[in-house]
C-alpha cells in the first residue's frame, strides 16, 4: 500500500521530500521582491544555484530518499528555492501555510501536483484562515510537541489555529524569536533552533525573546554563536537520528565537529548560493514522509 504523509519527529528517517527548484529563478526581474534582509546583499544567479542544488539532490538520493521537484509556476513567481515555508506535514496531515510576502503566495501551485493523490487517494490537507500567518520554517513537530515560532512571518493567530487544530494530539508550544529589527538575523525558528540526533539540538540562544524550560530539559544543547548563526549553521536537514546534511563552510566547521563528536554522521555539501537569499538545507526541503 502506498505510504501517506508522516512526520512525528524532526529527525526520524527521511523517506520522501520536496526539494527546492533552482530552474526559473529570477526569470523576470520585474517580479523580484526582496523578502528578507539577506537578499539585500545581492541575489544569486542560476549558474551558481544549479551545481549546488544538483549536489544536494545527489546526496539525498544516494541515501535512498524519494526527491520531488516543484513544478514551474510561472514568470511571476521568481523564487521556488525554499519550499519549507509553503507547507508542513504534522503527523498525517499537510498544512498549507499562509505566507506574508505576496510573491510567495503562488508557490503552493508548484507542489500541488506532487501532493495530490499522494497515497492513491485525496490527501488530508488543512488550510488555515486568512488571518493566520504561518510559514513552515517556524513549525517543527518533535517529541510529541508542536513547536511554533512566533516571528516576523508567523503570528499568534497562526499559533492559536494550530493549537486548536492539533492540541488534542500533542502540546502546541509557542517560541518567541527575536525580530530582525532587534538586530538579530532570525527570520524563522529554524534559524535559531533545530533538533539533531535523538536528544540534541543546535541552538542560538540570543535568537529567542525567552527560552521555555522544556527546551532546557528535553534537549542537550549544541550552542551556536552569532557568526555561525549568520552562516545558517543551525539550518541543517536530518536524514535520520544518525545523519545530517550540513553546509561545507568555514563558519559551520566547529558545529560539524560537535555533531560528529556525539556520533552523528555529517554529509557536508557546498551550499552558498541559497543561503545568500536567507535559506539553507532545512529551508530548501519540505519533508513528506519521515519514519
C-alpha positions, 0 to 999 in steps of 0.5 A: 500500500502506498505510504501517506504523509508522516512526520512525528519527529524532526529527525526520524528517517527521511523517506520522501521530500520536496526539494527546492527548484533552482530552474526559473529563478529570477526569470523576470526581474520585474517580479523580484521582491526582496523578502528578507534582509539577506537578499539585500546583499545581492541575489544569486544567479542560476549558474551558481544555484544549479551545481549546488542544488544538483549536489544536494539532490545527489546526496539525498538520493544516494541515501535512498530518499524519494526527491520531488521537484516543484513544478514551474509556476510561472514568470511571476513567481521568481523564487521556488528555492525554499519550499519549507515555508509553503507547507508542513506535514504534522503527523498525517496531515499537510498544512498549507501555510499562509505566507506574508510576502505576496510573491510567495503566495503562488508557490503552493501551485508548484507542489500541488501536483506532487501532493495530490493523490499522494497515497492513491487517494485525496490527501488530508490537507488543512488550510488555515484562515486568512488571518493566520500567518504561518510559514513552515520554517517556524513549525517543527513537530518533535517529541510529541510537541508542536513547536511554533515560532512566533516571528516576523512571518508567523503570528499568534493567530497562526499559533492559536489555529494550530493549537486548536487544530492539533492540541488534542494530539500533542502540546502546541508550544509557542517560541518567541524569536527575536525580530530582525529589527532587534538586530538579530538575523532570525527570520524563522525558528529554524534559524535559531533552533533545530533538533539533531540526533535523538536528544540534541539540538543546535541552538542560538540562544540570543535568537529567542525573546525567552527560552521555555524550560522544556527546551532546557530539559528535553534537549542537550544543547549544541550552542551556536554563536552569532557568526555561525548563526549568520552562516545558517549553521543551525539550518541543517536537514536530518536524514535520520537520528544518525545523519545530517546534511550540513553546509561545507563552510568555514563558519559551520566547521566547529558545529560539524565537529560537535555533531560528529563528536556525539556520533552523528554522521555529517554529509557536508555539501557546498551550499552558498548560493541559497543561503545568500537569499536567507535559506539553507538545507532545512529551508530548501526541503519540505519533508513528506514522509519521515519514519 
